[in-house]
């Protein structure tokens, strides 16, 4: 009798274990591949994730396809920027008939929630080009803003799968630690914490704060590591971009945008505008042009050739080129290509240290 009961208990436990392991995963659909990367990192084996936009595409100009509608129709969670970057998305959602993932519903996650946006328009006019009414939506160029996006994504997953809360939180913390270490270096994060460092960076006061304060007999600036330290030699340098994709990246790393190849967002460059930009670049000796790789490379290189500038053409989204399979790889790619181009043009001072560069 005891043997029979033991066998029955083993069978029941096996069934329970099998059921738990075979529990349906959250079906997550994202607009940008960057959000898909974070959702997979946080969701792990509790989610399946698919992105609509490819890494080498312009998220502004995606044509809705029946395949997108099918993806969204079966989604438990939909993650988008939450602004007016993906203006094609409402059409896809409406056609899907999936009310659970509409804006404001539990299944919808706005990655931009809680972010402070730049370039909010004062005047709404077609003459201003592709104006975004809420502000510049290209926050994925800022690791600090993507750190916020990761938190928003984790919150969304927890709302839709409360049983996975501790699992999602643990994975999120691993991701946050990676952001902080890659941004500031391990030692400075240990001393001041990632949250404090991110706030100071967003305010534009981090470098001055680190130079004015010490830990023991050592200036805090000497503990700076990560991407911030690598980019110190370019701090305060002027660059030209093709489109206003990089304003948040520039804010973090102290770059100054002197102009854009587009006269206004979404408006193709005219001969007059290009001539004026070329004259400015020659006059002010601006040697770097930063552009996403989905723009017309010929137009970018034409301006570079006329100004003896170095074009830095990189993916804006995860998976948009080789060596950009993760968000962290992609940011490393941006920084390395910028530094290599700057070195080529003689813009980097040898033996420069963070303590001597503002």
C-alpha positions as CSV (number, residue, x, y, z in Angstrom):
1,X,0.0,0.0,0.0
2,X,2.8,2.4,1.0
3,X,4.6,1.5,-2.2
4,X,1.5,2.3,-4.3
5,X,1.1,5.7,-2.6
6,X,4.7,6.5,-3.2
7,X,4.4,5.7,-6.9
8,X,1.2,7.8,-7.1
9,X,3.0,10.8,-5.4
10,X,5.9,10.5,-7.9
11,X,3.5,10.5,-10.8
12,X,1.6,13.5,-9.5
13,X,4.8,15.4,-8.8
14,X,6.0,14.6,-12.3
15,X,2.8,15.9,-13.9
16,X,3.0,19.1,-11.9
17,X,6.7,19.6,-12.8
18,X,6.0,18.9,-16.5
19,X,3.0,21.3,-16.5
20,X,5.1,24.1,-14.9
21,X,7.9,23.7,-17.4
22,X,5.4,23.6,-20.3
23,X,3.5,26.6,-19.1
24,X,2.8,28.9,-22.1
25,X,5.3,31.7,-22.4
26,X,4.3,35.3,-22.7
27,X,4.2,36.3,-26.4
28,X,5.9,39.7,-26.6
29,X,6.0,41.8,-29.7
30,X,8.1,45.0,-29.9
31,X,8.4,47.7,-32.5
32,X,12.2,48.3,-32.2
33,X,14.7,45.5,-32.0
34,X,16.3,47.3,-29.0
35,X,13.2,46.7,-27.0
36,X,13.1,43.1,-28.1
37,X,16.7,42.7,-26.9
38,X,15.8,44.0,-23.4
39,X,12.6,42.0,-23.3
40,X,14.5,38.8,-24.0
41,X,17.2,39.6,-21.4
42,X,14.6,40.3,-18.8
43,X,12.0,37.7,-19.8
44,X,14.4,34.9,-20.4
45,X,12.7,31.5,-20.7
46,X,9.3,32.9,-19.7
47,X,8.9,34.8,-22.9
48,X,9.0,34.6,-26.7
49,X,10.0,37.9,-28.4
50,X,9.6,39.2,-31.9
51,X,10.4,42.7,-33.3
52,X,8.6,44.3,-36.2
53,X,11.3,46.8,-37.2
54,X,14.6,45.4,-38.5
55,X,17.9,46.8,-37.2
56,X,18.8,48.5,-40.5
57,X,15.3,50.1,-41.1
58,X,14.0,53.6,-40.4
59,X,11.3,53.2,-37.7
60,X,9.5,56.3,-39.0
61,X,8.7,54.7,-42.4
62,X,7.5,51.1,-41.9
63,X,4.7,50.0,-44.2
64,X,2.1,47.9,-42.3
65,X,2.1,44.3,-43.6
66,X,-0.4,41.4,-42.9
67,X,2.5,39.6,-41.2
68,X,2.7,42.4,-38.6
69,X,-1.0,42.2,-38.0
70,X,-0.7,38.5,-37.3
71,X,2.2,39.1,-34.9
72,X,0.2,41.7,-32.9
73,X,-3.0,39.7,-33.0
74,X,-1.4,36.9,-31.0
75,X,0.6,39.2,-28.6
76,X,0.2,39.1,-24.9
77,X,2.5,42.2,-24.6
78,X,3.2,45.0,-27.1
79,X,6.2,47.3,-26.5
80,X,6.6,50.5,-28.4
81,X,8.2,53.8,-27.9
82,X,4.9,55.3,-26.8
83,X,5.4,58.6,-28.7
84,X,4.9,59.4,-32.4
85,X,7.9,57.5,-33.8
86,X,5.9,54.5,-34.9
87,X,2.9,56.3,-36.5
88,X,2.1,53.1,-38.5
89,X,1.5,51.1,-35.3
90,X,-2.1,52.1,-34.6
91,X,-3.2,50.8,-38.0
92,X,-1.5,47.4,-37.3
93,X,-3.1,47.2,-33.8
94,X,-6.6,48.2,-35.0
95,X,-6.5,45.5,-37.8
96,X,-5.3,42.9,-35.3
97,X,-8.5,43.1,-33.2
98,X,-6.4,42.5,-30.1
99,X,-7.8,44.9,-27.5
100,X,-5.5,43.7,-24.7
101,X,-2.5,45.4,-26.2
102,X,-4.0,48.8,-27.1
103,X,-2.6,51.9,-25.5
104,X,-3.7,52.2,-21.9
105,X,-4.4,48.4,-21.5
106,X,-2.4,46.0,-19.4
107,X,-0.7,44.4,-22.4
108,X,0.7,47.7,-23.7
109,X,4.1,49.0,-22.6
110,X,5.4,52.5,-23.5
111,X,9.2,52.3,-23.3
112,X,9.5,56.1,-23.0
113,X,7.4,56.4,-19.8
114,X,9.1,58.7,-17.3
115,X,11.7,60.0,-19.7
116,X,12.5,63.7,-20.1
117,X,12.5,64.5,-23.8
118,X,14.4,67.1,-25.7
119,X,13.3,69.3,-28.6
120,X,9.6,69.7,-27.8
121,X,8.3,71.9,-30.6
122,X,7.0,75.4,-29.8
123,X,5.3,75.7,-33.2
124,X,3.6,73.0,-35.1
125,X,4.0,73.5,-38.8
126,X,4.6,71.4,-41.9
127,X,7.4,73.8,-42.9
128,X,9.3,72.5,-39.9
129,X,9.5,69.0,-41.4
130,X,8.8,65.8,-39.5
131,X,8.1,67.4,-36.2
132,X,7.4,65.1,-33.2
133,X,4.8,66.7,-31.0
134,X,6.0,65.2,-27.8
135,X,9.7,65.8,-28.4
136,X,12.6,63.9,-30.0
137,X,11.7,60.2,-29.9
138,X,15.2,58.8,-30.6
139,X,16.0,58.0,-27.0
140,X,17.6,54.7,-27.9
141,X,20.8,56.6,-28.7
142,X,21.1,57.2,-24.9
143,X,22.1,54.2,-22.7
144,X,20.7,56.1,-19.7
145,X,17.3,56.4,-21.3
146,X,17.4,52.8,-22.4
147,X,18.1,51.9,-18.8
148,X,14.7,53.5,-18.0
149,X,13.2,51.6,-20.9
150,X,14.4,48.4,-19.5
151,X,12.7,49.2,-16.2
152,X,9.4,50.0,-18.0
153,X,9.7,46.7,-19.9
154,X,10.2,44.7,-16.7
155,X,7.2,46.4,-15.1
156,X,5.1,45.5,-18.2
157,X,6.2,41.8,-18.0
158,X,5.4,41.6,-14.3
159,X,1.9,43.0,-14.8
160,X,1.2,40.4,-17.4
161,X,2.9,37.5,-15.6
162,X,2.9,38.2,-11.8
163,X,4.2,34.7,-11.0
164,X,7.4,35.6,-12.8
165,X,8.0,38.8,-10.7
166,X,11.1,37.7,-8.8
167,X,12.6,36.2,-12.0
168,X,12.1,39.4,-14.0
169,X,13.4,41.6,-11.2
170,X,16.6,39.5,-10.9
171,X,17.2,39.7,-14.6
172,X,16.5,43.4,-14.7
173,X,19.0,44.0,-11.9
174,X,21.7,42.1,-13.9
175,X,20.9,44.3,-16.9
176,X,21.0,47.5,-14.8
177,X,24.4,46.5,-13.4
178,X,25.7,46.1,-16.9
179,X,24.4,49.5,-18.0
180,X,26.0,51.1,-14.9
181,X,29.4,49.4,-15.3
182,X,29.6,50.0,-19.0
183,X,28.7,53.7,-18.6
184,X,30.8,54.7,-15.6
185,X,33.2,51.9,-14.7
186,X,32.8,49.5,-11.7
187,X,34.7,51.6,-9.1
188,X,32.7,54.8,-9.5
189,X,29.4,52.8,-9.4
190,X,30.5,51.3,-6.1
191,X,31.3,54.7,-4.7
192,X,28.2,56.7,-5.8
193,X,25.7,54.3,-7.2
194,X,24.2,54.1,-10.7
195,X,21.1,56.2,-10.0
196,X,23.1,59.2,-8.7
197,X,25.6,59.0,-11.6
198,X,22.8,58.8,-14.2
199,X,21.0,61.8,-12.7
200,X,24.2,63.9,-12.7
201,X,24.9,62.9,-16.3
202,X,21.4,63.8,-17.5
203,X,21.8,67.2,-15.8
204,X,25.1,67.7,-17.6
205,X,26.9,68.2,-14.2
206,X,28.7,64.8,-13.8
207,X,32.2,65.8,-15.0
208,X,32.3,69.0,-13.0
209,X,31.0,67.2,-9.9
210,X,33.7,64.5,-10.2
211,X,36.4,67.1,-10.7
212,X,35.4,69.1,-7.6
213,X,35.0,66.2,-5.2
214,X,37.3,63.6,-3.7
215,X,37.1,60.2,-2.2
216,X,39.9,60.2,0.4
217,X,42.9,61.9,-1.3
218,X,41.8,60.9,-4.8
219,X,39.6,63.0,-7.1
220,X,36.5,61.2,-8.1
221,X,37.2,61.9,-11.8
222,X,40.1,59.5,-11.5
223,X,37.7,56.7,-10.8
224,X,35.6,57.3,-13.9
225,X,35.6,54.4,-16.3
226,X,33.5,52.8,-19.0
227,X,32.0,54.7,-22.0
228,X,32.2,58.1,-20.3
229,X,35.9,57.8,-19.8
230,X,36.5,56.5,-23.4
231,X,34.6,59.5,-24.8
232,X,36.3,62.2,-22.7
233,X,38.7,63.2,-25.6
234,X,35.7,64.1,-27.7
235,X,33.9,66.1,-25.0
236,X,33.1,69.6,-26.3
237,X,33.9,68.7,-29.9
238,X,31.5,69.6,-32.7
239,X,30.0,67.1,-35.0
240,X,27.5,67.1,-37.9
241,X,24.7,64.5,-38.1
242,X,22.4,63.5,-40.9
243,X,19.2,63.5,-38.9
244,X,18.3,64.4,-35.3
245,X,18.9,60.8,-34.2
246,X,21.7,61.6,-31.8
247,X,20.7,64.4,-29.5
248,X,20.5,62.1,-26.4
249,X,23.8,60.5,-27.2
250,X,25.3,64.0,-27.6
251,X,23.9,65.1,-24.2
252,X,25.5,62.2,-22.3
253,X,28.9,62.4,-24.0
254,X,29.2,66.2,-24.3
255,X,29.2,66.4,-28.1
256,X,28.0,69.6,-29.8
257,X,25.8,69.2,-32.8
258,X,26.8,71.9,-35.3
259,X,24.3,71.1,-38.0
260,X,22.5,68.3,-39.9
261,X,22.7,67.2,-43.5
262,X,18.9,67.4,-43.6
263,X,17.8,71.0,-43.4
264,X,14.9,69.9,-41.1
265,X,13.8,66.4,-39.9
266,X,12.6,64.3,-42.8
267,X,13.2,67.0,-45.5
268,X,15.8,65.9,-48.1
269,X,18.9,68.2,-48.3
270,X,18.7,70.9,-50.9
271,X,21.8,72.2,-52.8
272,X,21.6,75.5,-51.0
273,X,21.4,73.9,-47.5
274,X,24.3,71.6,-48.3
275,X,26.4,74.5,-49.6
276,X,25.8,76.4,-46.4
277,X,26.6,73.4,-44.2
278,X,29.8,72.7,-46.2
279,X,30.9,76.3,-45.7
280,X,30.2,76.1,-42.0
281,X,32.1,72.8,-41.6
282,X,35.1,74.2,-43.5
283,X,35.1,77.4,-41.5
284,X,34.8,75.8,-38.1
285,X,36.9,72.7,-39.0
286,X,34.2,70.2,-38.2
287,X,35.6,66.7,-39.2
288,X,33.0,64.2,-38.1
289,X,29.6,63.3,-39.7
290,X,27.5,60.8,-37.7
291,X,24.7,59.0,-39.4
292,X,22.4,55.9,-39.1
293,X,23.1,53.3,-41.8
294,X,19.6,53.4,-43.2
295,X,20.1,56.9,-44.7
296,X,21.5,57.6,-48.2
297,X,25.2,56.8,-47.8
298,X,26.0,58.7,-51.1
299,X,24.6,62.0,-49.7
300,X,26.6,61.5,-46.4
301,X,29.9,60.8,-48.2
302,X,29.4,63.6,-50.7
303,X,29.4,66.2,-47.8
304,X,32.3,64.4,-46.2
305,X,34.4,64.6,-49.3
306,X,33.7,68.3,-49.8
307,X,34.7,69.1,-46.2
308,X,37.5,66.6,-45.6
309,X,35.4,65.1,-42.9
310,X,35.2,61.5,-41.8
311,X,31.8,59.8,-42.2
312,X,30.8,57.6,-39.2
313,X,27.9,55.4,-40.5
314,X,26.5,53.1,-37.9
315,X,23.4,51.1,-37.1
316,X,20.9,52.9,-35.0
317,X,19.2,49.8,-33.8
318,X,20.3,46.4,-32.5
319,X,21.1,43.9,-35.3
320,X,21.5,46.7,-37.9
321,X,25.1,45.5,-38.8
322,X,27.8,43.2,-37.8
323,X,29.0,43.6,-34.2
324,X,25.7,45.0,-33.1
325,X,23.9,41.9,-32.0
326,X,23.2,43.4,-28.5
327,X,22.6,46.9,-27.3
328,X,25.9,47.0,-25.5
329,X,27.8,45.8,-28.5
330,X,26.1,48.5,-30.6
331,X,27.0,51.4,-28.2
332,X,30.6,50.1,-28.2
333,X,30.5,50.2,-32.0
334,X,29.3,53.8,-32.1
335,X,32.0,54.9,-29.7
336,X,34.8,53.0,-31.3
337,X,34.0,54.2,-34.8
338,X,33.7,57.8,-33.6
339,X,37.1,57.6,-31.8
340,X,38.7,55.9,-34.7
341,X,37.4,58.6,-37.1
342,X,38.5,61.4,-34.7
343,X,42.0,59.9,-34.5
344,X,42.2,59.7,-38.2
345,X,41.5,63.4,-38.4
346,X,44.0,64.3,-35.7
347,X,41.3,65.3,-33.2
348,X,42.6,63.3,-30.2
349,X,45.3,64.5,-27.9
350,X,47.8,61.8,-26.9
351,X,47.9,60.8,-23.2
352,X,44.7,62.7,-22.5
353,X,43.2,61.9,-19.1
354,X,39.7,62.4,-17.8
355,X,40.9,64.8,-15.2
356,X,42.3,67.2,-17.8
357,X,39.5,67.1,-20.3
358,X,36.1,68.8,-19.9
